[in-house]
Amino acid sequence: MAGVGPQATSAPSASSSGPASSSLGLPPPPPPQKILLAKPASGAASSRIGRDDDPSAVVIRSRNAAQPGSLSLISESWDVHIDRILPFLTENTDFTVVGIIGPPGVGKSTIMNELYGFDGNSPGMLPPFTTQSDEIRAMSKHCTTGVELRVSSERYILLDAQPIFSPSVLVDMMRPDGTSAISVLNGESLSADLAHELMGIQLGVFLASICNILLVVSEGIHDFSMWQHMLTVDLLKHNIPDPSTLTSGQPQGSTSVEDKENNSKYGAPNNEYLATLVFIHTKLRDLEPSPSNIMLLRKALLKYFGSSAFNINKSRELKKEQIDSSPSLANKSNESDFIGADLIFLPLKLQDDLQKPQYESYNCMIGKLCDQILSMEPHSFAKPVTERDWLRNSAKIWGMLKKSPVITEYCKTLQDSGLFRK
């Protein structure tokens, strides 16, 4: 499956999978749907909502109400749900899955709204992914719980995950006795702080297993906690199959010899699949996004992940070598010359009445970020897989993760270390 580039301006027609259906005497599959945005209404109509069994209905709520058309792949109870999502997916095999992970308040949902194509200037339109309001920010709360899914008309499946390293997530899941109210691993009773640590790891492994592109977001130029987190994900991602190699009649975790040979073509060890990582550093200030800083950070990234299964592909290394060997390139002040597909920078978003940024503005760079992500050629799954089968197989992978012996052993190691309560 190839990644969908920006040239795909319309959704695939229903006839794209028609021959197989017609030969079996079956009706053609429904056309692809785009998750609708809602206009808030006034008066009594503002309380109208669509039925849960009718996902195509437009949900109308007030601006301060819950997000319309909310589709949770992973719910707040840490369980997977696919029934409500299935009507939005088709038998199309030409789609790209983009996930995002990072700490609270770094702009994850904002980036995903941009990738979706949401126009924030449209009056009365709610964004597909809820972003922090001033009230939520003042209360130090998080917006996204679990994993929220949206589908664009260009067949980008976007996954926005709850923040990791989030105090508000920890508070919400903690019982008065300090244990976790959410069962995250094998149904075991764990302390809330340990369960919270494992949730971040499970999210990372899950998204790295089912996405074509995974955006790893950090705040500022000096925060490398997400880099370390993804190395832990790399360490614990074992025996999780490629989502395209699972079938409805196949035991979870098993793959055929042919599937293993296909998986080996993509460079993932142990016949496993790994998403293409894109590291994004947001809210950079003043001189932080200078060409020299960007070059140093890129070199650090390449060295940091040099022995990781999340390999930085050779084309990116070649681009780095070309820039390093060219003084004329190294001395240019145009930030766009120093942005690779593996490392992207976003400056702090300034108000209009403040001074102009030293380098390119936030609005300029968020546009370039979207162009780069949507034009990438990410890692493909081993075999063509339909959107609906991808969803069903993702649910199986989530079940594997909650029973993973590798993560279970890691949990015991953390308990024995004394860093977490038992």
Secondary structure in CASP SS format (residue, H / E / C, confidence):
PFRMAT SS
TARGET T0000
AUTHOR 0000-0000-0000
METHOD secondary structure of the structure
MODEL  1
M C 1.00
A C 1.00
G C 1.00
V C 1.00
G C 1.00
P C 1.00
Q C 1.00
A C 1.00
T C 1.00
S C 1.00
A C 1.00
P C 1.00
S C 1.00
A H 1.00
S H 1.00
S H 1.00
S H 1.00
G H 1.00
P H 1.00
A H 1.00
S H 1.00
S H 1.00
S H 1.00
L C 1.00
G C 1.00
L C 1.00
P C 1.00
P C 1.00
P C 1.00
P C 1.00
P C 1.00
P C 1.00
Q C 1.00
K C 1.00
I C 1.00
L C 1.00
L C 1.00
A C 1.00
K C 1.00
P C 1.00
A C 1.00
S C 1.00
G H 1.00
A H 1.00
A H 1.00
S H 1.00
S H 1.00
R C 1.00
I C 1.00
G C 1.00
R C 1.00
D C 1.00
D C 1.00
D C 1.00
P C 1.00
S C 1.00
A C 1.00
V C 1.00
V C 1.00
I C 1.00
R C 1.00
S C 1.00
R C 1.00
N C 1.00
A C 1.00
A C 1.00
Q C 1.00
P C 1.00
G C 1.00
S C 1.00
L C 1.00
S E 1.00
L E 1.00
I E 1.00
S C 1.00
E C 1.00
S C 1.00
W C 1.00
D C 1.00
V E 1.00
H C 1.00
I C 1.00
D C 1.00
R C 1.00
I C 1.00
L H 1.00
P H 1.00
F H 1.00
L C 1.00
T C 1.00
E C 1.00
N C 1.00
T C 1.00
D C 1.00
F C 1.00
T E 1.00
V E 1.00
V E 1.00
G E 1.00
I E 1.00
I E 1.00
G C 1.00
P C 1.00
P C 1.00
G C 1.00
V C 1.00
G C 1.00
K H 1.00
S H 1.00
T H 1.00
I H 1.00
M H 1.00
N H 1.00
E H 1.00
L H 1.00
Y H 1.00
G C 1.00
F C 1.00
D C 1.00
G C 1.00
N C 1.00
S C 1.00
P C 1.00
G C 1.00
M C 1.00
L C 1.00
P C 1.00
P C 1.00
F C 1.00
T C 1.00
T C 1.00
Q C 1.00
S C 1.00
D H 1.00
E H 1.00
I H 1.00
R H 1.00
A H 1.00
M C 1.00
S C 1.00
K C 1.00
H C 1.00
C C 1.00
T C 1.00
T C 1.00
G C 1.00
V E 1.00
E E 1.00
L E 1.00
R E 1.00
V E 1.00
S C 1.00
S C 1.00
E C 1.00
R C 1.00
Y E 1.00
I E 1.00
L E 1.00
L E 1.00
D E 1.00
A E 1.00
Q C 1.00
P C 1.00
I C 1.00
F C 1.00
S C 1.00
P H 1.00
S H 1.00
V H 1.00
L H 1.00
V H 1.00
D H 1.00
M H 1.00
M E 1.00
R C 1.00
P C 1.00
D C 1.00
G C 1.00
T E 1.00
S E 1.00
A C 1.00
I C 1.00
S C 1.00
V C 1.00
L C 1.00
N C 1.00
G C 1.00
E C 1.00
S C 1.00
L C 1.00
S E 1.00
A H 1.00
D H 1.00
L H 1.00
A H 1.00
H H 1.00
E H 1.00
L H 1.00
M H 1.00
G H 1.00
I H 1.00
Q H 1.00
L H 1.00
G H 1.00
V H 1.00
F H 1.00
L H 1.00
A H 1.00
S H 1.00
I H 1.00
C C 1.00
N C 1.00
I E 1.00
L E 1.00
L E 1.00
V E 1.00
V E 1.00
S E 1.00
E E 1.00
G C 1.00
I C 1.00
H C 1.00
D C 1.00
F C 1.00
S H 1.00
M H 1.00
W H 1.00
Q H 1.00
H H 1.00
M H 1.00
L H 1.00
T H 1.00
V H 1.00
D H 1.00
L H 1.00
L H 1.00
K C 1.00
H C 1.00
N C 1.00
I C 1.00
P C 1.00
D C 1.00
P C 1.00
S C 1.00
T C 1.00
L C 1.00
T C 1.00
S C 1.00
G C 1.00
Q C 1.00
P C 1.00
Q C 1.00
G C 1.00
S C 1.00
T C 1.00
S C 1.00
V H 1.00
E H 1.00
D H 1.00
K H 1.00
E H 1.00
N H 1.00
N H 1.00
S H 1.00
K C 1.00
Y C 1.00
G C 1.00
A C 1.00
P H 1.00
N H 1.00
N H 1.00
E C 1.00
Y C 1.00
L C 1.00
A C 1.00
T E 1.00
L E 1.00
V E 1.00
F E 1.00
I E 1.00
H E 1.00
T E 1.00
K E 1.00
L E 1.00
R C 1.00
D C 1.00
L C 1.00
E C 1.00
P C 1.00
S C 1.00
P H 1.00
S H 1.00
N H 1.00
I H 1.00
M H 1.00
L H 1.00
L H 1.00
R H 1.00
K H 1.00
A H 1.00
L H 1.00
L H 1.00
K H 1.00
Y H 1.00
F C 1.00
G C 1.00
S C 1.00
S C 1.00
A C 1.00
F C 1.00
N C 1.00
I C 1.00
N C 1.00
K H 1.00
S H 1.00
R H 1.00
E H 1.00
L H 1.00
K H 1.00
K H 1.00
E H 1.00
Q H 1.00
I H 1.00
D H 1.00
S C 1.00
S C 1.00
P H 1.00
S H 1.00
L H 1.00
A H 1.00
N C 1.00
K C 1.00
S C 1.00
N C 1.00
E H 1.00
S H 1.00
D H 1.00
F H 1.00
I C 1.00
G E 1.00
A C 1.00
D C 1.00
L E 1.00
I E 1.00
F E 1.00
L E 1.00
P E 1.00
L C 1.00
K C 1.00
L C 1.00
Q C 1.00
D C 1.00
D C 1.00
L C 1.00
Q C 1.00
K C 1.00
P C 1.00
Q C 1.00
Y C 1.00
E C 1.00
S C 1.00
Y H 1.00
N H 1.00
C H 1.00
M H 1.00
I H 1.00
G H 1.00
K H 1.00
L H 1.00
C H 1.00
D H 1.00
Q H 1.00
I H 1.00
L H 1.00
S C 1.00
M C 1.00
E C 1.00
P C 1.00
H C 1.00
S C 1.00
F C 1.00
A C 1.00
K C 1.00
P C 1.00
V C 1.00
T C 1.00
E H 1.00
R H 1.00
D H 1.00
W H 1.00
L H 1.00
R H 1.00
N H 1.00
S H 1.00
A H 1.00
K H 1.00
I H 1.00
W H 1.00
G H 1.00
M H 1.00
L H 1.00
K C 1.00
K C 1.00
S C 1.00
P H 1.00
V H 1.00
I H 1.00
T H 1.00
E H 1.00
Y H 1.00
C H 1.00
K H 1.00
T H 1.00
L H 1.00
Q H 1.00
D H 1.00
S H 1.00
G C 1.00
L C 1.00
F C 1.00
R C 1.00
K C 1.00
END
